[in-house]
Amino acid sequence: MGQRPIDEWWNELDEPTKKWLIENPGCVVLPRTVANVVHQVSGGHVAQDQHGEHQLSQAEQSFLRAKCKAAGAATGKRV
């Protein structure tokens, strides 16, 4: 079973989790609480380590940086 790409499950995330991810675009390892939501929404197709954390892939980091930039552009904030 492979890892499900972030763009496949992004729209299924709740707003507080999306907001946290967009506000923390430099995060490489998701904290357990965020990783649990991501793991559940992805249908278990996002790996978690023995501590319940998830290390973001390069593709996931790029996706989140793009979302952060888009959110900044939409609100007029510099990101």
N, C-alpha and C positions, 0 to 999 in steps of 0.2 A: 504494500500500500504506500503510495507516494505522498509527498507533502503537497497540500493544496495551495496554489498561489494566492497571495493576499488579495488580488483584484477579484477573486471568485467569492470571497467571504466578507469583504469590506462593508458592503451595503447591509449585511445582516447584523453588524455590530450595533450596540446601543449607543446613543449619543454621548453619554459620559465617557465611554471607552474611546470613541473616535476623537473626542475633544482632548483626552489625555495624550493619545498617540500624536495628534497634530501639534500639541503644545510641547512635546518632548521629542522632536525629530532627530536629535543626536543620540538618543538612547539606543544601545546595541543589544542589551539584554533586558527583556521585559520583566518587570516584577511579577511575582507569583499571582497577585490578584488580577492583573491585566492579562497575564498569560493564561489563566484559567478561563477567562471570558473568551479569549481568542481560540483556545483549544476547543471549547464547547461549540462555538459558532462555526468553526471549521469542520465540525463533525469528527473531531479527533485526529484530523490530518495535519496538525501542526505539532511538531515535536516539543516536548518539555524535558528538561534534565531532571536529575534526582531531587533537586530542590524545588521543582515546580516552575522553574523559570524557562523562558524561551529566548534563544539567541536569534536575533533578526538576521536574515540573509542579506546579501548585497542588494538583491532585487527588492526585498521588503523595505530596506532602508531608503532606496531610491524612490520607491512608491510613496513612502511617508513624507520624504522631503518635498516631493511634487505636490502632495496634498497640503502640506504646510505653506508652500509658496502660493498655491491657489487660494487658500484660506486668507492669507495676508493680502493678496491682490483684491479679493472680494470685499475685505473690510477696510482696505486702504492703509493697512499697517505694513511697515517694512519688516521683512523676515530675513 
